[in-house]
């Protein structure tokens, strides 16, 4: 493929990022129609129930779509969902060439849309900027391939690694600029998750207040249903889902049943994290921001279920042998066996810094 193809695919990737807020359970997709070297139509997917990027581009192009090349960041769909299939619209419009960044992992697609276009005589090329297209939609690809949401572990700690003082107090380690970024992260995720320890210690709301966007689904891991009925997480705007064991006390089920959605799992000393993630994935949750505390973060790292890290560090030394670390759990036997990170970015928020990175697999 040519440098011209690369240029137009970059434009399609940029368009895909224009969607405001979350588009789950759909992916972010951008599309550009080019004819005789000129862009005649472009579009991006704005959310469930709205036209797909290809359809938006076709509408803008009108009759000029005939004989054009489509650059799209994901394989065009061929199945009926909330909207009609894009493949039939492209065929009817007379598009003669399609350059798709990557195949759709949706079982209803997985190359079927590409095959349908080729059967109709349309030239199709796949793979240009595939890595960038997949990275943009990591939550969607994780959801489709692994049956669970993309998990981002977020924590704030002092430079000494402690997430709280020896008394357990953790509010506030970082400054207002860092906390504002956390609100933006919440708005960018479908759900935010904490353990009962965080609810009891901090009484958080876990809402989006210092950024624009919708409140995420709040998920609390509370095996014995110890969440107080007066907890702010139950009266804050948005929805709360409490995950508990089936043998939780009946009186606690009655006390919380009308305050939040309760989701039960088999009895045991701990809730099964893989099953919890699979269940919320069935609720079209593609991404989860885990805001701690150390016990929950440690269990997720031990289980290999963390995909991304957002770690905030304050220019502060707390100290104390008994002060909680940011991540607990069993941990690595030796440093060489620790979780390695890649694609690392450092950003400053006020006096604090944040490390954003992907977990290295394999």
N, C-alpha and C positions, 0 to 999 in steps of 0.2 A: 504494500500500500504506500501511497505517496505522502509527501509532506503536506499536500492539500488535504488529504484524508485526515491526517493527524491534527491539523488546524481546526477542522470542523468538528472532530470528535472532542477536542478540548472545549470548544464552544458548547457542545451538548452536555459535557460534564459540568461546566459552569452553570448552565441552565438548571440542571438537576438540583443544585444547592439552593435555588431560589424559593423552594417550598417553605412557607412559614410554619413553624411549629412541627408537630409530629404528623406523619402521614401513615402510621401503622394502621392495619397490618400490611400495607402496600410498601413497595420500595420507592426510593427517590429516582426519578427517571427524567432525562432531558433528551430532546430531539431537535434536529435541524434538517430542513429540506433545502437542497442546493440544486440549481438548474443553470447550466451555461455559466458556471462560475459565480453565480449570484445566490445569496440566501433568499428564498422565496417564502419560507415559513419556519417558525420555530415554536416550541412549547415545552412545558414541564408539567409534571403531575403535581397537583395541589392537594390531593388527599382523597380518601375513600369516597366513591360515588361521583367524583369529578372526572372529566375526560382525561384519558391517558395522554402522555406527552406526544405520542405519534398523532393522535386525533387532533390535539390542539394545533400542531404544526400543519396538518392537512387543512384545517379550517382557515388558518391564516393564509395558506398558499392558494386555496381555491383551485381554479383550472390549471394554474402554473405547476401543480404537483405532477401532472402528466409528463413522464420522461425524466423526472427528477431523481436525485440520490438522497436517501434518508440516512442520516447519522443518528444513532440512538444508543443510549448507554446500557440497555438491557434488551434481550430478545423480545420482539413483539409478541403479544399474547394471541392465542388462537381459541381460547375458551370463553364462554359467557360467564361473567361474574356479575358485579354491580353494573358493568358497562359491556357493550358488545365487543367482539374480538377485533383487535387492531389489524390482524393479518388480512381479513376480508376488506377492510377499509383501504388498506394500502394497495391491494390488488385492484379494487374498483377504481381507485384514483389514478391508476396507470403509472405508479412509481416503478422504475426499471432497475434500481439498484439499492440494496440496503447494506449498510456497514454497522454491525452491532458489536458492542464492546465485549459482551459476555452472554452465555446462555443463562436462561432463567432456571434456578434450581427447583422451582415449583413443579411437583410431579405432573401437573396438567400440561406443562410445557416441556422443559428439558430437551430442547432441540426440535420439538414438534412444530413450533411456529416457524422456525427456520426452514424446516422441510416443506411446509405448506407453501411458503413463498417461493422456494426453488421449483416446486412442482408447477407453480403458476408461471414459471419462466422468468422470475426475478432473480438477478444475480445477487448473491448474499456472501458477504465476508464477515468472519467472526474472529474476535481476539484483539482488536486494536484497543490499547489502553485497558485491557481486562483487569489488571491488578488495581488500577485506580478506581474502576467502576465497582469492583468488589469491595474495596476498602470503604468507599462511600456508603455502601449498603451492608456493612458487616452485620448489623442486627438482623436484617432480613435473611442474609445467607446463613447465619448461625441458626436462626429460627427454623428455616426450611431444612437444613442439613442435619441438625442435631436435636431438633424438637424441644429446644429451650431458648430462653432469651440470651442475648449478649449481656454478660455480667461485668459491670464496672465497679471496682472497689475504690471507694473514696474515704480518705481519712485526713485529719489534721493533727499535727504533732509539733512539739518543740524540737529544736535541733538535736537534743539529746535522745530523741526517739520516743519520749513519753507522750501519751495522748491525754493524760489527766494527771492531776496532782495525787499525792499519796492518800488524800481524803476521798478521791474519786471524782472531784469536781473537774469538769472539762470545759466549762463555758467562761470566757471565750478565749481560745488559744490564738486564733488568727484574727485579723482586723476586718473592718467593714468591706474593704474591696474584695478580699478573698471570699467572704460570706456572700457577697453579691454574685460572684462567679458560681458559687454552689447553687444558688437559686436558678441561674441560667442553665446549669447542668440538669437540675430537676426538670425544668421546662423542656429539655431536649430528650428526656427519657420517658418511657411509658409508665414505669413504676419506680418507686423508691422503697428500699427494704431496710428494716432494722430488726434487732432482736429485742426481747422483752427487757433486757438490762438497760438498753438505751431509753426505752419508754419510761421505766421507773426512775432512772437517774436524771434524765434531762427534760422529761415531759414535752417532747418536740411537737410541732405542728406538721412539719414536712410538706409544706405548701410552697407555692411560687409567689413570693411577695416583692422581691427586689429585682424582678426581671419580668419581661412580657412572656406570656404563654399560659397554657392550661396546667392545672394541678395534675400531677401524676397520680396513679393508683398507689395508695400507701399499703405496704405489706408488712405485717408484724409477725415475726416468728415467736409464738407464745404457747409453748407446749401445754402448760397447765392453766391457761387463760387467767393470768395474773394481771392483765391490763385493767387499771382502775376505770370504772364507768365514767368518772369525771375527767379522764385524760383528755388533753387538748386534741390529740390525734383523732378522737372520736367525734368531736364537734367542729373541727376545722372544715373548710369547704373541700369538696371532692369526696372520693370514695376510700374506704378503709377495708382491707381484707386481713383477717386474723387467722393465721394457720396454727392449729392446735392438734393435740392427740385426741383420739376418740374417747379415751378414758379420763378426759378432763372433768373436773367436778361438775355435776349437773346444775348446781346453783350458779356456777360461773357461766355456764352456757346460757342460762336464763337471763342473767344480768347483762350479758353482752350481745345476745342474739338480735336485739332490736336496735343496737347501736352501730353494728358493723356486720359485714358478711363473714361468716365463719366457715372455714374449710378444714376438714378433719382428715387426719392421717393415722395409720395403725399405731397402737401403743408402743412406747419405747422410751429409752432415756433421752433421746434426741430426735428431733424431726428429720426425716430423710430429705436432705437438701436437693438431690436430683429429682425426687418426686415433686417437691414443692415447685421447683423451676418448671418442670413439665406441666404441672397443673396451671400455673399462671400463664404459660405459653398458650394453652388452650383458650385463654381469655384474650387472645390477640395481643399479648404483651411481648414485644420484640426486644426490649432493652430494659435493664434494671440497674439503677444506681444504688449500690449498697453503702449506706452511711454508717455502718458499724453496728455495734462496737467491736472491740478487739476479739471477743469470743466468736462472733459470727464471721468476721473477716478471716480469722484463723481457720475455722472449719472449711470455709470456701476455698482458701488457698490449699489446705491439706487435701481437699477432694479434687483439686485441679479444675475448678469450675470458674475461676476468674479469668476474664479475657483482656480487660483493660485496667489501668491504674490511674487515679487522679489523687496524687498525694500532695498535700499542702504542708509547708514547713514555715514555722514562725521563728524569728530571731529571738529565741527564748530558751533558757535552760531551766527545766523544772527540777530534775534530779530526784533522788529517792529510790532506794532499792525496792520498795514496795509499790512504787507508782506504776500504773498500767502502761504497757507498751501499746503501740498503735495496732499491731497484729499479734494475736495470741495463737492458740492451737498447738499442735504437736511441733510444727516447724521442721526445719531441715536438720539432719544429723550432723552435717558439716557444711561450711559456707559454700563449697563447690556444688552442693546439691540444692541450693536455694533456687527460688524462682527467678529466672533471668528475664529482663525486659528489653524491648527493641523499639525502634521508631520513637526515640525519646525526644521530648520537647520540654524546655524550661521556660516558664513565663512568670513575670513578677506582677503581683497584685498588691499595691501599696508597699508595705514593708515585707510582705510574705512572698514566697516563691512556690510554684506548683510544678510538679513533675507529671507530665502526661505521657503515657507509654502503653504499648501493647505487650501482653505476656508472650514470651517466646515459646513456641510449641516444638516438640521433637528435639 
